[in-house]
Amino acid sequence: MGKTSISPSIKKSEDIKVFISHRDSKCDECGEQLGRQAWITLEKNKGALCLACADLDELVFLPSGEAALTRRARKHSVLSAVVLKFSRARGRYERQGLLVEESALNEAEAECLADAEARERRAERERERRAELDQGYVERFAKRIRELFPSCPPKREVQIAEHACRKYSGRVGRSAAARSFDETAVRLAVAAHIRHRETNYDELLAAEWDRADARAQVTHRVDKLLRRWQRGALDDESRQKLKAKDRMEAIEGIKVGLDPAIVLNNFSLLSPCNLAFKTGRRRRIAS
């Protein structure tokens, strides 16, 4: 299922700005030391945020230089940001390029496919993407996603794992918990994917919604899809609880003519076969 379309009342705001810092930086939300040349954005009343905390880490960088490609990528990208760097020589911030959605960049490059340089650039970006990934770790992470979310759409677990595990990113897939394939860390990665790919969350950010308000707006759909994708992933304890619940429902819902004391002392009598046999026998007697 694709993204929910943006409401007519939501209008795209002016450009989000991302700055390449020229001094040591720290994220004011997660507290991570980002060092020099960090990519940060500034939020009112919150200070400097890393791209992950600003929910801009789903975007890819398109350097300045090709006007047609930049124009098309920006047109197709619901969420985008201008990347700026301070020039000491000129005493001002200068534009370095755009952060855009990868699907938008692919679509823009497809429109420019006759351009051999665009094809080479895509190949180079793919080589860089592969270099950023620890393929063995990504495969294990994807396998864990499939174990916990067996109803996840085909091949989606690979997309989630590749995005979460990029070496430079600081994303959830690179955390200590994720490296041990902790269920909570995996769930966070899947939830982030759903938020960006299956809701209009990016559109709300582009319309300058507060991140907390935007997340609250899409929480119901994110939780709903998490539950849907998780079907079939019950552990033994959960299965036992479900079986116990089914047995109690069977006791309440099926009239088999058993004495309550026998029911409580002989749960084995309530197996599907015994229930079917006794129900059928009762029906035959009644007829």
Secondary structure as the mmCIF struct_conf table of DSSP 4:
data_model
#
loop_
_struct_conf.conf_type_id
_struct_conf.id
_struct_conf.beg_label_comp_id
_struct_conf.beg_label_asym_id
_struct_conf.beg_label_seq_id
_struct_conf.end_label_comp_id
_struct_conf.end_label_asym_id
_struct_conf.end_label_seq_id
HELX_LH_PP_P HELX_LH_PP_P1 LYS A 3 SER A 7
TURN_TY1_P TURN_TY1_P1 PRO A 8 SER A 9
BEND BEND1 GLU A 14 GLU A 14
HELX_LH_PP_P HELX_LH_PP_P2 ASP A 15 ASP A 15
STRN STRN1 ILE A 16 ILE A 20
BEND BEND2 HIS A 22 ARG A 23
STRN STRN2 SER A 25 LYS A 26
TURN_TY1_P TURN_TY1_P2 ASP A 28 CYS A 30
STRN STRN3 GLN A 33 GLY A 35
TURN_TY1_P TURN_TY1_P3 ARG A 36 GLN A 37
STRN STRN4 TRP A 39 GLU A 43
TURN_TY1_P TURN_TY1_P4 LYS A 44 LYS A 46
STRN STRN5 GLY A 47 CYS A 50
TURN_TY1_P TURN_TY1_P5 LEU A 51 ASP A 55
TURN_TY1_P TURN_TY1_P6 ASP A 57 GLU A 58
STRN STRN6 LEU A 59 PRO A 63
TURN_TY1_P TURN_TY1_P7 SER A 64 GLY A 65
HELX_RH_AL_P HELX_RH_AL_P1 ALA A 67 HIS A 76
BEND BEND3 VAL A 78 LEU A 79
STRN STRN7 ALA A 81 SER A 87
TURN_TY1_P TURN_TY1_P8 ARG A 88 GLY A 91
STRN STRN8 ARG A 92 GLU A 101
HELX_RH_AL_P HELX_RH_AL_P2 GLU A 102 GLU A 111
TURN_TY1_P TURN_TY1_P9 CYS A 112 ALA A 114
HELX_RH_AL_P HELX_RH_AL_P3 ALA A 116 GLU A 132
HELX_RH_AL_P HELX_RH_AL_P4 GLN A 135 LEU A 148
TURN_TY1_P TURN_TY1_P10 PRO A 150 SER A 151
BEND BEND4 CYS A 152 CYS A 152
HELX_LH_PP_P HELX_LH_PP_P3 PRO A 153 PRO A 153
TURN_TY1_P TURN_TY1_P11 PRO A 154 LYS A 155
HELX_RH_AL_P HELX_RH_AL_P5 ARG A 156 ALA A 164
TURN_TY1_P TURN_TY1_P12 CYS A 165 CYS A 165
TURN_TY1_P TURN_TY1_P13 LYS A 167 TYR A 168
BEND BEND5 SER A 169 SER A 169
HELX_RH_3T_P HELX_RH_3T_P1 VAL A 172 ARG A 174
BEND BEND6 SER A 175 SER A 175
HELX_RH_AL_P HELX_RH_AL_P6 ALA A 176 ARG A 179
TURN_TY1_P TURN_TY1_P14 SER A 180 PHE A 181
HELX_RH_AL_P HELX_RH_AL_P7 GLU A 183 ARG A 197
BEND BEND7 GLU A 198 ASN A 200
HELX_RH_AL_P HELX_RH_AL_P8 TYR A 201 ALA A 206
TURN_TY1_P TURN_TY1_P15 ALA A 207 GLU A 208
HELX_RH_AL_P HELX_RH_AL_P9 ARG A 211 GLN A 230
TURN_TY1_P TURN_TY1_P16 ARG A 231 GLY A 232
HELX_RH_AL_P HELX_RH_AL_P10 ASP A 236 GLY A 253
HELX_RH_AL_P HELX_RH_AL_P11 PRO A 260 ASN A 265
HELX_RH_3T_P HELX_RH_3T_P2 PHE A 267 LEU A 270
BEND BEND8 SER A 271 SER A 271
HELX_RH_AL_P HELX_RH_AL_P12 PRO A 272 ALA A 286
#
